[in-house]
Amino acid sequence: MLRKRNILLITAVLLIALAAWVSAATHLVDQRSVLSGKVVAKSLAVPGTSVREGDVLVVVDSITGPVPAVRSTADGIVREVLVSAGDAVQAGEVLVRLEPVSK
């Protein structure tokens, strides 16, 4: 009886650890816009692209001309681009999601 309980306890702990590991591995990092404007087509990130911290992901046409609205905050792979060329965006909106990679 005690042995069955120990096996069940160990199995439960391993399943919880596995779930935590999978959750951490699939965590996406939101990249938010710092400016408002219309998204410029030629400077839009593409899903699957590897990026480094500081790379420009989205450029918007603002009052002063085309300027970077989103820069990567981590090294990673672009997994989702939530805007397309010509979309109007506001500061603070999530425009891109990255999957961070370990260094």
C-alpha positions in Angstrom: 0.0 0.0 0.0 2.8 2.4 0.9 4.7 1.5 -2.2 1.7 2.2 -4.5 1.3 5.7 -2.8 5.0 6.4 -3.3 4.8 5.4 -7.0 1.7 7.6 -7.5 3.4 10.5 -5.7 6.6 10.3 -7.8 4.5 10.0 -11.0 2.5 13.1 -10.1 5.7 15.1 -9.3 7.2 14.0 -12.7 4.0 15.0 -14.6 4.0 18.4 -12.9 7.7 18.9 -13.7 7.1 17.9 -17.3 4.1 20.3 -17.7 6.2 23.2 -16.2 9.1 22.4 -18.6 6.7 22.3 -21.7 5.1 25.5 -20.5 8.4 27.3 -20.2 9.6 26.0 -23.6 6.5 27.3 -25.4 6.5 30.7 -23.7 6.2 33.6 -26.3 7.4 37.1 -25.5 5.1 39.9 -26.6 6.8 42.8 -28.5 4.8 46.0 -28.0 4.8 49.1 -30.2 6.4 52.3 -28.7 4.8 54.5 -31.4 1.5 55.0 -33.2 1.2 55.1 -37.0 0.6 53.0 -40.1 2.7 49.8 -40.6 5.2 50.1 -43.4 5.4 46.9 -45.6 9.1 46.7 -46.4 10.2 46.6 -42.8 7.7 44.0 -41.4 9.0 40.9 -39.6 8.3 37.5 -41.0 7.3 34.5 -38.9 10.2 32.0 -38.7 12.9 34.6 -38.9 15.7 34.5 -36.3 16.3 37.9 -34.6 18.8 39.3 -32.2 18.0 41.7 -29.4 17.6 45.2 -30.8 16.6 44.2 -34.3 13.8 46.2 -35.9 10.6 44.1 -36.2 8.1 46.7 -37.3 8.4 50.2 -38.8 5.5 52.7 -38.8 5.0 55.8 -40.9 4.6 58.6 -38.3 4.5 62.4 -38.5 8.3 62.5 -38.8 8.5 59.7 -41.5 9.2 56.0 -41.2 10.6 55.0 -37.8 11.0 51.7 -35.9 8.0 51.1 -33.7 9.1 47.6 -32.4 12.6 46.3 -31.6 13.3 42.9 -30.4 13.8 42.7 -26.6 15.5 39.3 -26.8 17.2 36.9 -29.1 14.7 34.6 -30.6 12.5 33.4 -33.5 9.5 35.4 -34.7 6.5 33.2 -34.2 3.6 35.5 -34.8 3.1 38.9 -36.5 -0.2 40.3 -35.5 -0.3 43.2 -38.0 0.0 43.6 -41.7 1.2 46.4 -44.0 -1.1 49.5 -43.8 -2.6 48.7 -40.4 -2.9 51.6 -38.0 -1.4 50.8 -34.7 -1.3 52.5 -31.3 1.5 52.7 -28.8 1.4 49.8 -26.4 -0.2 47.3 -28.8 1.3 43.8 -29.1 2.5 43.6 -32.7 4.9 40.6 -32.7 5.4 37.5 -30.5 8.9 35.9 -30.2 10.0 32.6 -29.0 13.2 33.3 -27.0 16.3 31.2 -27.5 18.9 30.4 -25.0 22.4 31.9 -25.5 
